[in-house]
Amino acid sequence: MVVYIIISLFAMYGFFHLLRDLVIKMKAGSRDCSGKLCLVPRPGDECLEGKIRCIFLDEISEKLGTDGHLYVTLEEDDPNKPMVEKLSFEYPRLVLMEPANWSRMNCRGVSMGAGTRKDR
């Protein structure tokens, strides 16, 4: 009898977390233009790989209610650029912000500060 009570408590706990996760995902996906999570590290930051992995493993972007992507902006001569490109293949929601990707920052598809007025 005690075993059934313990199993029931674990089942209710799991069901509660399932509902909580579903509500969080519905809130994040219900908005046309949800927030964006951007990371602008210092050039040569040695802890950058760990920071990126922690953001995805802890599901920080989903908990914040953003669009689920992590946008990383690096300088041209940053030694971490090859490592971030490698991580972008491992994590498809990691976006390395280059001039071609700036249009992904706006929910309406309008370029935000990239290009000229006729590009918009």
Backbone torsions as a table, in degrees:
resi	resn	phi	psi	omega
1	MET	NA	-42.4	-180.0
2	VAL	-64.9	-36.0	179.9
3	VAL	-62.8	-41.3	179.5
4	TYR	-65.6	-35.6	178.2
5	ILE	-67.3	-43.2	178.7
6	ILE	-64.3	-43.6	179.3
7	ILE	-63.8	-39.0	178.5
8	SER	-64.5	-39.5	178.1
9	LEU	-64.0	-42.8	177.2
10	PHE	-64.6	-37.6	179.0
11	ALA	-65.1	-42.7	178.4
12	MET	-66.0	-39.1	177.7
13	TYR	-61.9	-45.6	178.0
14	GLY	-64.4	-41.0	178.9
15	PHE	-64.1	-40.3	177.3
16	PHE	-60.0	-45.3	179.9
17	HIS	-68.1	-34.1	175.5
18	LEU	-62.8	-47.2	178.1
19	LEU	-62.6	-41.0	179.0
20	ARG	-61.9	-44.0	179.3
21	ASP	-65.4	-38.8	178.1
22	LEU	-64.8	-41.3	179.0
23	VAL	-64.8	-42.5	179.2
24	ILE	-62.4	-43.2	-179.4
25	LYS	-69.1	-34.8	177.8
26	MET	-69.5	-38.2	177.7
27	LYS	-63.2	-42.4	-178.2
28	ALA	-68.8	-35.5	-177.0
29	GLY	-88.9	-8.9	-175.1
30	SER	-80.8	-20.6	-177.6
31	ARG	-88.8	142.0	175.6
32	ASP	-65.5	-42.1	-175.9
33	CYS	-126.9	84.5	179.6
34	SER	-80.3	173.3	-178.1
35	GLY	-69.5	165.7	178.6
36	LYS	-120.0	140.9	176.9
37	LEU	-104.6	112.2	-176.8
38	CYS	-113.2	141.4	178.3
39	LEU	-122.7	121.3	179.7
40	VAL	-122.0	87.9	-176.5
41	PRO	-80.6	163.3	173.1
42	ARG	-71.5	149.0	177.4
43	PRO	-61.3	132.1	178.7
44	GLY	79.1	19.4	179.5
45	ASP	-64.4	118.8	-175.1
46	GLU	-76.1	-20.6	-177.1
47	CYS	-97.4	10.6	-173.2
48	LEU	-63.3	-42.2	-179.0
49	GLU	-62.0	-42.7	178.8
50	GLY	-64.7	-38.5	178.8
51	LYS	-64.2	-43.9	-179.4
52	ILE	-65.0	-45.2	179.7
53	ARG	-62.7	-39.6	179.0
54	CYS	-65.0	-38.2	179.4
55	ILE	-61.5	-41.4	-179.3
56	PHE	-79.5	-37.4	-179.3
57	LEU	-69.8	-35.7	179.0
58	ASP	-87.6	-0.5	179.5
59	GLU	52.8	46.1	-176.8
60	ILE	-65.7	-39.8	-177.8
61	SER	-65.7	-34.9	177.5
62	GLU	-71.2	-38.7	-179.4
63	LYS	-67.5	-29.6	178.3
64	LEU	-80.6	-13.0	-179.8
65	GLY	83.8	25.1	179.0
66	THR	-87.2	-171.1	-177.8
67	ASP	-78.2	0.3	176.7
68	GLY	92.1	-6.1	179.1
69	HIS	-100.0	154.4	172.8
70	LEU	-115.9	119.7	-179.0
71	TYR	-99.8	122.4	-178.4
72	VAL	-115.5	127.3	177.9
73	THR	-110.6	123.0	179.2
74	LEU	-121.6	154.7	174.9
75	GLU	-77.4	163.6	-176.5
76	GLU	-59.2	-41.3	-174.4
77	ASP	-100.3	22.3	-179.3
78	ASP	-72.7	128.4	179.9
79	PRO	-69.0	-11.9	179.2
80	ASN	-85.2	-4.3	-175.3
81	LYS	-60.0	-45.3	177.7
82	PRO	-62.5	-35.6	179.5
83	MET	-67.6	-40.3	178.8
84	VAL	-68.7	-36.7	176.2
85	GLU	-63.5	-39.4	177.0
86	LYS	-64.6	-42.3	178.8
87	LEU	-66.9	-29.6	179.3
88	SER	-67.7	-24.7	173.4
89	PHE	-76.8	-32.2	179.4
90	GLU	-76.4	-38.5	178.9
91	TYR	-116.5	101.6	-176.5
92	PRO	-63.6	-19.8	179.9
93	ARG	-87.9	5.2	174.9
94	LEU	-90.5	121.4	-177.3
95	VAL	-115.6	116.4	174.4
96	LEU	-83.1	115.1	-173.5
97	MET	-76.6	109.3	174.1
98	GLU	-119.0	169.9	-178.5
99	PRO	-54.8	-30.2	-180.0
100	ALA	-73.9	-21.8	-176.0
101	ASN	-97.2	-2.1	-175.7
102	TRP	-64.3	-23.9	179.6
103	SER	-69.3	-18.3	178.8
104	ARG	-73.7	-13.1	-178.2
105	MET	-76.7	-22.6	-178.4
106	ASN	-104.1	134.6	-176.4
107	CYS	-72.2	-21.5	-178.2
108	ARG	-91.2	-0.9	-179.8
109	GLY	84.6	3.1	180.0
110	VAL	-86.5	135.5	-179.3
111	SER	-67.2	135.4	-179.4
112	MET	-105.7	89.8	175.2
113	GLY	84.1	-2.6	179.3
114	ALA	-103.8	128.2	177.5
115	GLY	90.6	-168.9	-179.1
116	THR	-100.2	179.5	-177.9
117	ARG	-66.2	-33.8	-179.2
118	LYS	-73.6	-18.7	175.0
119	ASP	-70.4	-22.6	-177.6
120	ARG	-80.5	NA	NA
